[in-house]
Amino acid sequence: MPGVEPSGLQIHPMNQFIPERLFGEGAIAWYTPTNVSLWMLLAVLAVALMMVVGTSGRAIIPSRAQSIAELAYGFVRKMVEDVAGRDALPFFPYIMTLFMFIVMANFLGLIPMSFSTTSHIAVTAVLALAVFLTVTVVGFVKNGTKFLGLFWVASAPLALRPVLAIIELISYFVRPVSHSIRLAGNIMAGHAVIKVFAGFAGVLGVGSVLPIFAITAVFGLEVLVAFIQAYVFTILTCVYLKDALHPSH
């Protein structure tokens, strides 16, 4: 009823994912600067500072930034080579860029009052579609019509091959959906849980010891999830690239 104050616990964990205009008021269009675009830009700048500025000295005894950059470089390069093979190394710059952007956006999203851009399916879907289109184009350019052999299970009985081909084709086109939802869903879920516990802590006041311990535990878990989800997205990209380069394997 009008004039009646709402009662009970008021926690809105999903409000933190709402895009907001940076300037002015009104509806948000595709070109409107928002908190989403701001934190994506900050992620790009943070990666550039670490990978370009942090390694510009090329010191024999590396600084912290140079050490992190070198570790990330070696980690992703080994991942590409081990999963997709040496033939995939020309695509290393693209895969490295994907990993660094996602992991940096994930970590920046853990800063209080920040915005987690990778919690938005619109962001992760663009990344996943870019991988899907790149892999598909590379598959046809490198192998021609032999790339279609990816969908034909030659080791299966002949009667089952058409059915398996349809299943493989469907699963191939579902890749960008699962690729994007996995990242966005895991990041969103963790931030929502932290918000819920924070709401309990705010309501309980002096009795908020347990929610604060829970927030600390979940936050520590989210630091791990931020890295793991970037790793999972990147290693799946390497697996898809391997299929494009070697569809008969």
C-alpha positions, 0 to 999 in steps of 0.5 A: 500500500502507498505510504507503507514502509516495506518490512523484512530483509531487503537484499537485491543481489542482482542490482549490481549487474545493471548497466548505468549511464556514466553521464546524463539520464535517459535510455541506454543505446549501444553507443552510450558510455556505461559502467560496463564500457568503463570497466572493460576499458580499465581492463584493457588499460591494465593489461597494456600497463602490465604487458607493455609498460611493465616489461619495457625495461626487460631487466635481467632481474625482473620487477613484479610486473615483468615477472607476472607478465613473463609467467602469463606469457609462458603459461599461455604459450605452453597451454596453446602448444600442449593442447592445440600443437605447434601448428597453433602457435601463430594464433598465440597472440589472439589467445593470449589477448583473450586470456589476459582480458578475461582474467583482468576483467575478472580480477577488477570485478572483485574490487569493491564498488567496481563492475564485473563486465564478464558477468554480462552475457553480452560481453562473454557472447561476443568473445565466444562468437569471435572464437567460434567464427575464427575457428570455423574460418580457420578450419575451412581455410586450412582444410577445405571441405575436409573440415566437415570430417569433424562431424563424420565419426568414421570409427562408428558403425555405418548405420549410426554415422548419420545420426552422430553427424547430426549430433556433432553438428548441433554440439558444434553450433552450441559451442558459443552458447556454452562457452559464454554462459559458463563464464558469465554464469560462474562470475555472476553467481559468485558476486551474487552470493557475496552480495547476499552475505553482505546484506545479512552482515549489514542487517545483523550489525554487531552480530554479523561475525558469521556473515563476514567470515562467509564473505571472506571465504567466498571472496577467497574462492572468487579470486580462485574462480576468477583465474580458473574461469579465464583458464577454462575459457582459454583452454576450450579455445585451444581445444576448438582450435585443435579441431579446426587445425586437425579435424581428422584427429 
